[in-house]
Amino acid sequence: MSQEPFKVAIAGLGTVGGGTVKVLRDHADVIAKRCGRPVVISAVSALSKDGLDFDVSGYEWYGDAVDMANNCDADLLVELIGGSDGIAKTVVEAALSAGRHVVTANKALVAHHGAALDKLAEENNVSLNYDAAVAGGIPVIKTIRESLAGNNITKVQGILNGTCNYILTTMREEGRDFADVLKDAQELGYAEADPTFDIEGIDAAHKLAILASVAFGVEINFKDVHVEGITHVSAVDIQFAEELGYRIKLLGVALRHNGTVEQRVHPTMVPLSAPISQVEGVFNSTVIDGDAIDTLVLVGRGAGELPTASAVVGDICDIARGLSVPTFSVPVNELKQVPTRAMSEHVGAYYVRLSLMDEPGVFADVAAALRDHNVSMEAMIQRGREKGKPVPVVMTTHETSEANMTAALAAIEALDKVVEPPRMIRIENA
Ligand SMILES: NC(=O)c1ccc[n+]([C@@H]2O[C@H](COP(=O)([O-])OP(=O)(O)OC[C@H]3O[C@@H](n4cnc5c(N)ncnc54)[C@H](OP(=O)(O)O)[C@@H]3O)[C@@H](O)[C@H]2O)c1
């Protein structure tokens, strides 16, 4: 074993930074054996040492993370501050420019600036690794970049946000509404005080844009990802889904078509027979379809101190071993700029819930609206019947285009016996 240590500087000592310090410290012996050399922390940076539950006295302390990125004695810098711009971006740019490898868990930074940072890494002949940025402890980036390098990958999808999966699971198990469960999730620390990024699907969209790039060899295009969060999912839809043999998940789906890429994040009904439907609580899952592998399902913890640190340390170890893999599977100048397919061209099956007055002729009107827009119904459930009161009616459709479905729903909404805007959820045979 070489005795020349591989030196690591860590910027940000919060949840993931603290976990990374602990994993590198507690598993130092086995990591040294696996990497063929000791991997040591040489420097750390945070705003303050207050409240840290681990000892940093053996590491050089920097109050300014950019100063550390420029001047510390380290081969590699780990960025665990967070945010797509500002200090995190400056720190990563400074470290790469100073010829240091970078490992980050920052999906927002990679989703917004991945290609530019990749270019900077290549120019400086260093690696940029970010496995922890997508699905936390699940090694999905490594799996796609390395283990599936021989595949033509056609589809990547997944449960990419543990907060949303926890909320949807609890809503189903306890028959409670979204707002109520969100409040609990905040109290339990599963959701942030400002949960917008999670519940509106933005965090999942960051991860999906990164997955699409790595899987399909295209430049990251976060801004064109179709994003819908879970705020409109109701307990009643979850109940009907179950009755129809589905479970509702916030799914990120990326598909490669001829000349376009489909990228979408939205509440999705997945069949109870699909492995992903059984992934519950804060767990994440990714499903990858490749022409040689067929389908590969990964399940694990998508966040948390040690699971995320596990992925960070895995990335550090690869670099300490001298393993270098193109950041997004292919060199940056090989990444293609491919347009994102318009949602109107999406083809799939749908679940629709209507609230309508149960009066003669109303079903015929709904059926006519569907027929006029080439939508054919697969199944229908009607619950209850009370004179003068609206009743919920749910249906699933056979495959049709989103353009057809949107037009049919507009026609249905215009019917005078339909008392609420229809609720639509896409179905995916994950
Ligand atoms: N938490 C997870 O489970 C998880 C999972 C996957 C990915 N990630 C990603 O990992 C990154 C870190 O997340 P986290 O949950 O560990 O965040 P966190 O607990 O808020 O930690 C952020 C750390 O950065 C420090 N910091 C803020 N500004 C700084 C500056 N100017 N210079 C140096 N340090 C600074 C903070 O110091 P103060 O505490 O003093 O403010 C804190 O120690 C984010 O990009 C996040 O998206 C997190």
The ligand as an SDF file (V2000), in Angstrom:
LIG
                    3D

 48 52  0  0  0  0  0  0  0  0999 V2000
  -29.4670   16.3100    3.8000 N   0  0  0  0  0  0  0  0  0  0  0  0
  -29.5740   15.3080    2.9540 C   0  0  0  0  0  0  0  0  0  0  0  0
  -30.0610   14.2360    3.2970 O   0  0  0  0  0  0  0  0  0  0  0  0
  -29.0540   15.4420    1.5380 C   0  0  0  0  0  0  0  0  0  0  0  0
  -29.2080   14.3680    0.6330 C   0  0  0  0  0  0  0  0  0  0  0  0
  -28.6900   14.4760   -0.6660 C   0  0  0  0  0  0  0  0  0  0  0  0
  -28.0750   15.6480   -1.0400 C   0  0  0  0  0  0  0  0  0  0  0  0
  -27.9650   16.6840   -0.1650 N   0  0  0  0  0  0  0  0  0  0  0  0
  -27.2710   17.9040   -0.5940 C   0  0  0  0  0  0  0  0  0  0  0  0
  -26.0980   18.0520    0.1890 O   0  0  0  0  0  0  0  0  0  0  0  0
  -25.8030   19.4350    0.3380 C   0  0  0  0  0  0  0  0  0  0  0  0
  -25.6850   19.7510    1.8270 C   0  0  0  0  0  0  0  0  0  0  0  0
  -26.9260   19.4660    2.4290 O   0  0  0  0  0  0  0  0  0  0  0  0
  -27.0860   19.3940    4.0250 P   0  0  0  0  0  0  0  0  0  0  0  0
  -28.4040   18.7870    4.2760 O   0  0  0  0  0  0  0  0  0  0  0  0
  -25.8730   18.7950    4.6370 O   0  0  0  0  0  0  0  0  0  0  0  0
  -27.1610   20.9540    4.3760 O   0  0  0  0  0  0  0  0  0  0  0  0
  -26.9760   21.6600    5.7880 P   0  0  0  0  0  0  0  0  0  0  0  0
  -27.2070   20.6910    6.8950 O   0  0  0  0  0  0  0  0  0  0  0  0
  -27.7510   22.9140    5.7520 O   0  0  0  0  0  0  0  0  0  0  0  0
  -25.4190   22.0180    5.7920 O   0  0  0  0  0  0  0  0  0  0  0  0
  -24.8650   23.0500    5.0320 C   0  0  0  0  0  0  0  0  0  0  0  0
  -23.5730   23.4370    5.6690 C   0  0  0  0  0  0  0  0  0  0  0  0
  -22.9350   24.4480    4.8740 O   0  0  0  0  0  0  0  0  0  0  0  0
  -22.4780   25.4580    5.7710 C   0  0  0  0  0  0  0  0  0  0  0  0
  -22.3030   26.7130    5.0710 N   0  0  0  0  0  0  0  0  0  0  0  0
  -23.2430   27.6000    4.7020 C   0  0  0  0  0  0  0  0  0  0  0  0
  -22.6440   28.6520    4.1030 N   0  0  0  0  0  0  0  0  0  0  0  0
  -21.3210   28.4060    4.1270 C   0  0  0  0  0  0  0  0  0  0  0  0
  -20.1840   29.1230    3.6900 C   0  0  0  0  0  0  0  0  0  0  0  0
  -20.3110   30.3140    3.1290 N   0  0  0  0  0  0  0  0  0  0  0  0
  -18.9610   28.5880    3.8770 N   0  0  0  0  0  0  0  0  0  0  0  0
  -18.8130   27.3820    4.4670 C   0  0  0  0  0  0  0  0  0  0  0  0
  -19.8650   26.6490    4.9060 N   0  0  0  0  0  0  0  0  0  0  0  0
  -21.0880   27.1610    4.7430 C   0  0  0  0  0  0  0  0  0  0  0  0
  -23.5400   25.5070    6.8550 C   0  0  0  0  0  0  0  0  0  0  0  0
  -23.0660   26.1660    7.9970 O   0  0  0  0  0  0  0  0  0  0  0  0
  -24.1270   26.6550    9.1260 P   0  0  0  0  0  0  0  0  0  0  0  0
  -24.7390   25.3860    9.6690 O   0  0  0  0  0  0  0  0  0  0  0  0
  -23.2500   27.3090   10.1350 O   0  0  0  0  0  0  0  0  0  0  0  0
  -25.0820   27.5400    8.4470 O   0  0  0  0  0  0  0  0  0  0  0  0
  -23.7350   24.0150    7.0780 C   0  0  0  0  0  0  0  0  0  0  0  0
  -22.7080   23.4990    7.8860 O   0  0  0  0  0  0  0  0  0  0  0  0
  -26.9220   20.1790   -0.3810 C   0  0  0  0  0  0  0  0  0  0  0  0
  -26.5160   20.5000   -1.6790 O   0  0  0  0  0  0  0  0  0  0  0  0
  -28.0530   19.1650   -0.4160 C   0  0  0  0  0  0  0  0  0  0  0  0
  -28.9420   19.3700   -1.5140 O   0  0  0  0  0  0  0  0  0  0  0  0
  -28.4420   16.6080    1.1150 C   0  0  0  0  0  0  0  0  0  0  0  0
  1  2  1  0
  2  3  2  0
  2  4  1  0
  4  5  1  0
  4 48  2  0
  5  6  2  0
  6  7  1  0
  7  8  2  0
  8  9  1  0
  8 48  1  0
  9 10  1  0
  9 46  1  0
 10 11  1  0
 11 12  1  0
 11 44  1  0
 12 13  1  0
 13 14  1  0
 14 15  2  0
 14 16  1  0
 14 17  1  0
 17 18  1  0
 18 19  2  0
 18 20  1  0
 18 21  1  0
 21 22  1  0
 22 23  1  0
 23 24  1  0
 23 42  1  0
 24 25  1  0
 25 26  1  0
 25 36  1  0
 26 27  1  0
 26 35  1  0
 27 28  2  0
 28 29  1  0
 29 30  1  0
 29 35  2  0
 30 31  1  0
 30 32  2  0
 32 33  1  0
 33 34  2  0
 34 35  1  0
 36 37  1  0
 36 42  1  0
 37 38  1  0
 38 39  2  0
 38 40  1  0
 38 41  1  0
 42 43  1  0
 44 45  1  0
 44 46  1  0
 46 47  1  0
M  CHG  2   8   1  16  -1
M  END
$$$$
